[in-house]
Amino acid sequence: MTNPAPIDDVPIGGDMIRLGQFLKFAGVLDTGGDVKEVIAEGLVSVNGEVDRRRGRQLQPGDVVSFEGHRFRVRP
């Protein structure tokens, strides 16, 4: 059994952030075009489930995974 990737906490300075914004804010991707592409291709998961909605609202405690990296939303 492999160990899951460690989780990096990303403080967002508020109560919610949209998935597309979070990926750029956390430094995972650089452009909105890149964000749109990887989300549409089903390469991003939230709390263990693929989510294809850039506008999905993330709440503190949600965990976003992409390319073997995991990021937890923090207020």
DOVEX-462252 format. One record per atom (N, C-alpha, C): x, y, z. Coordinates in steps of 0.2 Angstrom, whole numbers, plus 5000, padded with zeros to 4 digits. Atoms other than C-alpha are relative to their C-alpha. Example, Ala and Ser with C-alpha at 12.3 -4.5 7.8 and 13.67 -1.06 7.14 Angstrom:
500449945000 506249785039 500450065000 499649944999 506849955036 499650055003 
REM end
This chain:
500449945000 500050005000 500450065000 499649945001 500750174995 499750055005 500249944996 500650325007 499750054996 500349955004 499550465001 500550065001 499649955000 500450624997 499850055006 500149954995 500650755011 499550054998 500549945002 499350895012 500450065002 499849934999 499951075010 499450045002 500549954999 498851195019 500150074997 500049945004 498351345009 499550055003 500449954997 497651495019 499750044994 500349965005 496351585008 499850075002 500249934997 495951735020 499350014999 500749995000 494151705019 499649935002 500450064998 492751575021 499949964994 500150045006 492651515003 500450034994 499649985006 493551514986 499849954995 500250045005 493051444969 500649964998 499550055002 494051294963 500550034995 499649975005 494751384948 500550055003 499649954997 495351524958 500549975005 499650034996 496051414971 500649974997 499550035003 497151324959 500550054998 499549955002 497951484953 500350035007 499849974994 498051554971 500549965004 499550044996 498951404978 500649994996 499450015004 500151414964 500149934996 500050075004 499651244956 500150014993 500049985007 499351324939 500150074999 499849925001 499851494931 499450034997 500549965004 498351534920 499349975000 500750025000 496551524919 499849954994 500150045006 496651434902 500349935003 499750074997 497751294911 499549975005 500550024995 496451284925 499449974997 500650035004 495051264913 500149934997 499850075004 495951124903 500049945005 499950064996 496451014918 499349995004 500650014996 494751034927 499549964995 500450035005 493850994910 500249934999 499750065001 494950844908 499949955006 500250044994 494450774925 500749985004 499450024997 496250784932 500050035007 500049974993 495750884948 499449965004 500550034995 494850804963 499950045006 500149964994 494050884978 499749955005 500250054994 493850774994 500049934997 499950065003 494350624983 499549984994 500450015006 493050644969 500250054995 499949965006 493350714952 499550055000 500549945001 492550884950 500250044994 499949975006 492350964933 499750075000 500349935000 491651134939 500550055003 499549954997 492851274940 499750055005 500349964995 491551374950 499849975006 500250034994 491351244963 500350045006 499849964994 491451334980 500349955005 499650044995 492751264991 499950035007 500149974993 492551285010 500749985004 499450024995 493951275024 499949925001 500050074999 494451095026 500049954994 500050045006 494151035008 500749994998 499350025003 495650945000 499949994993 500050005007 496050974982 500649964998 499450045002 497150844973 500150014992 499849995007 498150874957 500749974999 499450035002 499550774949 500449985006 499750034995 499950684965 500150055006 499949954995 499950844976 499350015003 500749984997 498550884989 500150065004 500149934997 498051054996 499450005004 500649994996 496951085010 499850085001 500349935000 495851245010 500050025008 500049984993 496151345026 499850085000 500349935000 495251515031 500650055001 
REM end
